[in-house]
Amino acid sequence: METPTIRTIEDADISAIIGIYNHYITKTTASFEEAPVSEEEMRRRIEGVKAQQMPWLCAMVGGKLAGYAYATRWRERSAYRFTVETTIYLAPAFTGLGIGKTLYGELLTRLRTAGAHALMAVITLPNPASVALHEALGFQKVGQLAEVGFKFKRWVDVGYWQLIFRK
């Protein structure tokens, strides 16, 4: 498999991003959304990330968008200004190939360079692939909330993983 090219999102990527994300909405509990997202809504979300001056990256493999990753502010209060929440989604055909580690690794590099200190990842459980990815990149589990989501007629837990950038 060819090495993915990681780059900043472009307007032309939105359709592929919607396709990836809507898969996770309609087929999995990885997202707690229950209705597919429109192009207009995805554009609004991307603009929100850009307005926070946070990175939104995509991985390209063979001319196809294999996945995307981005960061947002963890909370709005000023004392949280060095804490971000990270997110990653891969197209189903590109999972298990190391693309997520490359993509997420670049996101982490950019966040460190930008001065982030604490990174938070919120993972719907069970999700062994996401847990393995985060832990391979140095995240540690710091908590779990039981039955906070209800999707596909069942209760779903959420885990919190954290990575602290030390100098």
N, C-alpha and C positions, 0 to 999 in steps of 0.2 A: 504494500500500500504506500502511496506517495505521502510525503510529509505535508501536513496541512499548512496553508498560508494563513497567518493570523493578521487581521486588519480591522480598522474601525468600520463600523456599520455604514452602509450607504443607502440612499432612498430605494435603490433597486432591490435591496435585500428584504424589504418589508414583507412581500408576498411569501417568500420562503420561511421567514421567521413566523409568520402567522400559521403556516402549514405545520411547522414543528410544534409550536405552542398549543395549537388547537388539538393536535393529537394527544398531548398530555392532559388537556382539559377533558376531552371526551372519552379517553380510553384508560386513564390512570388516576391515581390519587396524588400524584406528584404536585399537582396544582389543586388548590381548593376552589378554584373557579368551577362553575358548572355549566356555563354557556360559552360557546365559542366567541372569540374576540374578533371584532371587525377590523378592517384596515384603518379606519378613522381612529378607533380606540388605540390600536397599536402605535400609530403615529403620535398620538397624544402622549403615550407612555414613553416613547423614545425621546420625544422633546423634553419631557420632564426629567429624564436622566441627564440629557445634555444641559439643561438649565441648572442642574446641580453640579455641573462640570465633572461628571463622573464618566468613566469609560463604558462603552458598549462595543464589544468586539465580536467578530464572527470568524469562524474557521472555514476556509475554502479548500475543498479536495476535488480535484478533477473538474474544476469549474462549477461545482455544486456547493451550496451552503450546507455544511455538515453540522453546524451548531453555532450557538451564540452564548455569550456570557456578559454580564454587566454588574455594576454596583450601584447602590443607592445609599442615601443617608440612613443610618440605623433608626434614629429618632430625630425629632425637630429641635429639641432643647439644645442650647449652645454647648453645654458641657459634653454632648455626644459628638461634637464636630470631627473628632478623629476616629470615629467608629462607623463602619459601613457594613451593609448587608450585601452578600454576593449571591449571584444566581447564575445557573448554567442549565442549558437544555441542548441535547443533541438529537438530530434526526435519528429515528430508530435504526436505519440502515448503517449508521456510523458509530453505534455504541460498541464498547468492548475492544476498540482498536487503538486506544491510546490518544485519540484526538482530544478527549475531554481534559486529560492531564496537560497536554500542550496548550490548549486554549485557556484553561483556568490558570496555568502557570504564568502565562503572559498577562492575564488580568491581575494576578497577585503582584507581579513585577511592577506594573504601572501604578497600582495602588500604593505600594511601598514608596516608589519614586515621588508620588504626589503627597506623601506625608501621612497616609493612613496609619493608625496604630493597632486598632482591634478590628478584626473581621469576623462577622457573624454569618453563619449559614443555617438556614432553617430547612430541615429535611423531614418530609412526611415519612412515617415509619409503618411497615418495614420498607426499606429501600437499600439493600445491601450494596448495590453498585455505587450509589451516591455516597454512602458512608465510606466505602473503600476509597473512592476518589478523594474525598475531603481528608481522610486520615493519611493517605499517601502524600498529600501536600502539607501535612503538619497540623491540620485542624484536630482539636480534641473535643470530645463530647463533654458538654457542661450542664446539660439538663434535658429533661423530657417532660412534656405535658401530655397527660393521658386523655384520650377521647375528646379532643377540642374541635375536631372536624367531623362532619357527617356527610358522607358522599357515597353514592352507589349503595344506599340503604345499610350502611355500616359506619361505626365510629372509627375514627382514625387518630392516631397519636402523631405528635410532632416532636422532633428532637432538635436541640440547639448544639451546633458545633462552633468552636471559636479558634481563631488563630491570632496570636499576638506577635507583632513585629518587634523584636528586641534589637537594640543597637549593638 
